[in-house]
Amino acid sequence: MPEADRPQELPARLLTDPEMLNACRVRDFARVFRLVKTRAGIYPSMIARRCELTPSRVGEVIAGRRQLLHMDVVERIADGLRIPGHMLGLARRSWETPQALVVTEREAPQAPEPEPEPEPEKQTLASLPGPDVDSILALATRTSLSTATLEAFRSSIEDYWRRDDQHGGEALRPAIVGQLRHVVGLLKESRPPSIQNGLYGIAAELARLTGWTHFDARQYNQARAYFTEALQLAKESDDRQFMANVLACMSLQATYQDKPADSLAFVTAAQDQARSALGTTPRVLSMLSMREAFAHATLGNQDSTHRAIGEAHRHFEQIGASDPDPAWVNYFDEPKLIVDTGIAHGRLGEAATAEPLIADALRREDRTNQRGRAFHAFWLARTQLDQGKLDQACDTATQALVPASAVASERVSGHLREFYDQLAPHRQEPVALAFEARLRELLPPVSGSLHP
């Protein structure tokens, strides 16, 4: 499509606005159209033209006299207004695919391959019911929820996190978003407070997990949108510990976006929420103190970083076996405390202090955590390089490539490409050339370059 014919993109601030996110999630097109008009300057006549609707029909929707329910109309709205598919509960739209991955006519085969006959035992995609049919059937089969149902949801979330550590979140995201939509739909019905609060907590965790998968893919606008949604859902049940958890995620993302002041503001707010909650455990407080250390280290505040590290260790020493830790903080064990301590020192440029801490934690880390091992090996290599240990650094970074190639994490892949950039002064050394060859083999270049 020529550039001039492409529909105008909606502003990022509108696509990440909580009101827009909520309106899209429940397909309230009256609100969507009003927001598009007031925030993006796209008036009803233009909405009608872009979405292949009549102006009178758009006017009726805005006035609340008509609802748009058919999937083909929802898809036309997504495509016409350039609303990402997941926001409306749709599959990823073709225009969301990066141009580098789109097959042009020149690349297409001259004659299509004949399609094989489907095997009798296997159901083809064409024979599966559409999402509108699923919604209708759900109305007929809906049953009351119990605490056992909530536990089943929580168990699936724990499984998502385990698989995310092992393989990355890219392939998991459609399932997580689908379950999030399902739980949000359940919240529309009246239920006992204990069940309703449980559902809000599950929806908040699913939204945070979705945000995390976007963050790990370096899709920061989408990540922030889902983190914001998770924060709102947790607020509905006044789960302040979980609100602190979400704010800590947003703090970590801000360090990646080179916004250290935002990072410190988020983690300070997280600590305020945690301290105001009843029963906040030492493990949660320790994790938050370590995130505070990251923020101070990014700002270059040495004394504040050391103080926050000390607080993290002090809280950790107070952990008891019977503490009612939330499931989402169980990852923060002793090896994680040690490796994060090393990373905080590394961010300050204190490589000699950081190296043995990261190396010790890496030796003790669970080998199934592919992303964590790759990420922490990168930091070990970086501290070794900062000390002039070129051979050790390249060897460590090369070892990191194996787990990095086993997990879909652009965040980790990007770090290892950054390490390659840091080798610029030594680019012709044999160890650097060997690392480059292995990097190209296991983590293919992005758009023809090794740079992230």
Secondary structure by P-SEA (a helix, b strand, c coil): cccccccccccccccccaaaaaaaaacaaaaaaaaaaaaccccaaaaaaaacccaaaaaaaaacccccccaaaaaaaaaaacccccccccccccccccccccccccccccccccccccccccccccccccaaaaaaaaaabbbbbcaaaaaaaaaaaaaaaaaaaccccccaaaaaaaaaaaaaaaacccccaaaaaaaaaaaaaaaaaaaaaaaaacccaaaaaaaaaaaaaaaaacaaaaaaaaaaaaaaaaaaacaaaaaaaaaaaaaaaaaacccccaaaaaaaaaaaaaaaaaacaaaaaaaaaaaaaaaaaacccccccccccccccaaaaaaaaaaaaaaacaaaaaaaaaaaaaaaccccaaaaaaaaaaaaaaaaaaacaaaaaaaaaaaaaaaaaacccaaaaaaaaaaaaaaccccccaaaaaaaaaaaaccccccccccc
